[in-house]
Every structure is written in C-alpha cells, then in structure tokens.
Amino acid sequence: MRHSISQYFTLPVDVAIGFGYNDVTWGDILEMDATTIGAQIGKTFSILSVYGGLASESGTMKLSYTSTDPNQTTPVSVDVDVKSSVRFTGGATVKLGFLQLFGDLGVGSITTFSGGLRFGL
C-alpha cells in the first residue's frame, strides 16, 4: 500500500509513504513472511522521470522437506531470519512516445539491478 503525501502540500517533488506485508505458506514445506515500510520521492521532467526511496525491510523463511534421493537420508531444513535492514532504491524512466526505457538500482543487504523496455502510454 502506498499513499501520496504530496496531495496535501505544495512540494517541488512527489512524496509518498508505503507499507507492505507478504505471507506465504506452502503446505508443510514453506512458511515465509516479509515486511517493508518506507518513503519515496520522485520528479518528472518532460520525458524523464527520476525517483528514489528509503525503506526498512525484515522477514523470515522456514523451508523443510525430505529428499526423494535415496542417497540423501537427512531431512533438509533452512531457517532464515532477516532482521530489520535498510534499502535504498533509485531509478529513472525515459518516455519516448509509446516506448519507455527504465532502470532501477536497489542497495541493501543484497544489491539489485533491473531495467527494461516497456511499450504503451
């Protein structure tokens, strides 16, 4: 869920706050949950839009199963507990008519890069 703060004030940039929660269970094999809370800012200049954000993330995952491999007799069990970590995200989109080019960088406990080409208005 994300909510625009800019709608209440006259600001030179768009500002929003966000909160997200995910919870996944897959039988007795997987239990996972993740929470994020943060703020984002952005600005559009003609054909270029830029944005950045800062968020706090945390989550847990429990994975356990028994292999069907006859050589693997020990059950597999993985527990991951991600304490609150901070993530910075920044990116840009260039709009060229119906064609949009975008790129994104996320820096936190794991660094991510993404980019692509999008068609449509």
RANORDA-V930316 format. One record per backbone hydrogen bond with DSSP energy under -0.5 kcal/mol. CO is the residue of the C=O (numbers start at 1). NH is the residue of the N-H. E is the energy in kcal/mol with one decimal. If there is no record, write none. Layout:
CO|NH|E ; CO|NH|E
This chain:
1|19|-2.7 ; 3|17|-2.3 ; 5|8|-1.9 ; 5|9|-0.5 ; 6|9|-0.7 ; 9|11|-0.9 ; 14|42|-2.0 ; 15|5|-2.6 ; 15|6|-1.7 ; 16|40|-2.8 ; 17|3|-2.9 ; 18|38|-2.2 ; 20|36|-2.3 ; 22|34|-2.2 ; 24|32|-2.8 ; 26|29|-1.7 ; 26|30|-1.5 ; 29|64|-2.3 ; 30|26|-2.7 ; 31|62|-2.9 ; 32|24|-3.3 ; 33|60|-2.3 ; 34|22|-2.5 ; 35|58|-2.2 ; 36|20|-2.8 ; 37|56|-2.9 ; 38|18|-2.7 ; 39|54|-2.2 ; 40|16|-2.5 ; 41|52|-2.4 ; 42|14|-3.1 ; 43|50|-2.6 ; 44|46|-0.5 ; 45|48|-3.2 ; 47|95|-3.0 ; 48|45|-3.9 ; 49|93|-2.5 ; 50|43|-2.3 ; 51|91|-2.2 ; 52|41|-2.9 ; 53|89|-2.3 ; 54|39|-2.3 ; 55|87|-2.7 ; 56|37|-1.9 ; 57|85|-2.7 ; 58|35|-3.0 ; 59|82|-3.1 ; 60|33|-2.3 ; 61|80|-3.0 ; 62|31|-2.1 ; 63|78|-3.2 ; 65|67|-0.5 ; 65|76|-3.0 ; 69|72|-1.7 ; 71|73|-0.7 ; 76|65|-2.2 ; 78|63|-3.0 ; 80|61|-2.5 ; 81|83|-0.8 ; 82|59|-1.9 ; 85|57|-3.1 ; 87|55|-2.4 ; 88|107|-3.3 ; 89|53|-2.4 ; 90|105|-2.9 ; 91|51|-2.2 ; 92|103|-2.2 ; 93|49|-2.7 ; 93|95|-0.5 ; 94|96|-0.6 ; 94|101|-2.4 ; 96|99|-1.7 ; 98|120|-2.9 ; 99|96|-3.7 ; 100|118|-3.2 ; 101|94|-2.9 ; 102|116|-2.3 ; 103|92|-2.0 ; 104|114|-2.3 ; 105|90|-2.4 ; 106|108|-0.5 ; 106|112|-2.7 ; 107|88|-3.0 ; 112|106|-2.7 ; 114|104|-2.8 ; 116|102|-2.2 ; 118|100|-2.9
